[in-house]
Amino acid sequence: MKASLFTLIIFLSMTFGTSTEAQDEVADLNVYTTVDKMPRLKGAGKDLSAYFRKHINYADAYKIRGIEGDVWVSFVVTAQGEVAQVEIEKGLDADLDQKVVQLVRGTSKWKAGELNKKSVNTQMRVPVRFTLSNRERTMAQQIKSLDDQGKKPLFVLDNKLIDGLVQINDYDVESIRIIKGNKAIKLYGDRAENGVVVITSKRGTPPLY
């Protein structure tokens, strides 16, 4: 069976697992959805969605597949200011969803929500928005178009033609661009008749979760 171009021939490997860890249940069964003061995360300001998005690596591995939209995550901030019961209510991609879960689980220094001037367990529901630029959206559509037509583009990594499989971490990718038509053939010969995916690498730093 023909492999999808979305494997990119190159495996842009992720450095995080897809397994989920069991969350501690909230000891006090009273969890409130409406409170007088919502929980606050130190350093996050009022826009939790923007804060979470800022701290997640929205890598090219997602962008070239056209993955964009909102990941809705729910969790409980306990009366002690701890995070529990983190769940994805609506996801986009298993790996990207897991990044959101891991980020939320890793937060600390929450100020608990308050009801009648008393700290209480509070249910939170936050959308984390991932948006492609016009250029990135066009690039994803071009790659998908080639895949739908059964056309395999030429892949070039750091000015070297790729034959077979090469593994590169997503955080080591600096840029990905597509060249099509006569310009591609002029640069890379007849093998580039279906277009060229040019990848430039860098020495990145593995993310910590």
N, C-alpha and C positions, 0 to 999 in steps of 0.2 A: 504494500500500500504506500502511495506517495506521501512523504513527510510534508507537513504544512510548512510554508515559508515562515510561519510565525515561530518556528524553531530557530529561524535566522541562519541555519546551518551552523551558526555560532551559538553555543549555549551561554547565555548571559546568566551565570549562576548567582543565586541569592545566598546570603550568608546567614540566613535565619531558618529555623525549622518551621514546619507547618503543624506540629503537634500543639495541642492546647492543654494548658495546665489547669487542674481543678482549682476553682476559686473557693476560698473559705466562705461559708455561709454567714450571713449576718446574724449574730446571736439574738439580738432584739428583733422580733418579727415585725415590728412596726416600722414600715418604710413609707415615707411621705413623698408624694409627688408635688404637693403645693405647700410651700413654707413661707415664712415672713422674710427670711434672708436665705438666698441660695448659697450653696458652697462656693468657696473661692480658692483657686489654686495660686500659690505665691508665684509672682512673676508673669502670670498669664494675662492679667488685665481682665476686661469684661468679655472679650471675644475668644472663648475657648476653642471654637472651630479654627480660627486663624492660628492660634497658638499650636494646636496639634499638627496642623498642616505644615507649619514652619519647621517642625522638628521631625518630619518624616521624609526620608529620601525618596522622592518621586522620580525614580530612575528612568533612563532611556528605554530600559527593557519593557516598561509599561507603555511608554509614549509611542513606541513604534508599533504597538498593537492597538493604539487608539483608545486606551483605557482612560476614561475620564468620567467624572460625575461625583456623587456624594456617597460616602461610606457612613452609615448611621450606626453609632455605637452607643450602647446604654450601659450604665454602671451605677453602683451605689456608693455614695460617700458616707461613711458611717459617722456616728456621733463622735467618734474618736479621731476623725479626720483621715481615715484610711479608705482605700479603694477596694471594693469587692464586687463580685458577680458581673464581671465585664463580658458583654455579649455583643455580637454584631447583629443588628436588626435587619439591615439591608446592606449588602456588600457589592463590590465591583469585581474583585479578583481575589482568589484565595490567599495569595502571598501578600498582596497589598492590604487586605483585610487584617491579616495576622500582624502586620506592622502596626496598624492602628491599635489592635488589642494589646500588643506588647508595650507600646508607648503609654497607653492609659494605665496599664498595670504598674508601670514603672514610676508613675508620678507619686510625689509625696508632698508633705507640707500643705495639705488641704486645710482650710478653715471650714469646719462643719456648718451645715445649714442650721438655721434656727427657727423654732416655732414657739411662740409665747416666751421668747427670751431663753429658750432651752435648746441645747444642741440635740439634733435628731438625725436619724438615718434618712438620707435624701436620695431619691431616684433621679438620675441625670440621663438625658438623651441629647446627644450632640452630633450634628452632621459635620464630617470632615470632607471638604471639597477639594477635588483634584481637577484642574482645568488645563487643557492643552492650549498652546498658542496657535494662531492661525497656521504658522509654518509647520508646527509639529502635527497638527491635524491633517494638513495636506500630505505630509510625508507618510503618515499612517495609512491614509486613503490610497496613496500610490502603491505602497507595499501590498495592501490588501487586494488592490486591483490586479497586480501581477500574480498574486496567489490564486485569485479566482480564475484567471486565464490559464493557469497551469504553466506560467512562464517563470523560470528560475533566473533571478538576476545574478550578476557577478558580485562577489563580496571581496572587499579590499580592506585589510587591516594594516594600518601604519605603512601604507604604500606597498604592501605585499599582497599578491593574489592568494586567496584562500582556497585550498583544495582539501576536502574532507572536513573534519570537525575540529574546531579550536575552542577551548574554553577560556572565557574572560569574565572576571567578576564585574558586576554592574557598576561598582564604585570605581573601577579602573577605566571606565568609558568617559572620555572627554566630550566627544561629539559624534553624531551620526547624520550623514546627509545622503541624498539620492541624486544621481546624475542620470539623465535619460537622453535618448535620441542620438543625433550625430555627434554631439559633444562627448558622450560616453564612448562611442566607437572610436572617435579620434584619439581619445586619451588611452583607451585600453584594448582597442582592436575589436574584431568581430565577436569575441566572446561577450562583449558588453551590449549586444543588440537588444537584450531584454532589460537593460538598465544596470546601474552599478550602485551598490550600497557601500558607502565609504565610511569606515569607522576609524576614529582616531583615539588612541588610548592615552592614559596618564597613569602615574603612580598614585593611586588613591589610598585612603585610610578606611579599613573595615569599620562599619558602624557598630556601635555598642548598644546592646539591648538589655 
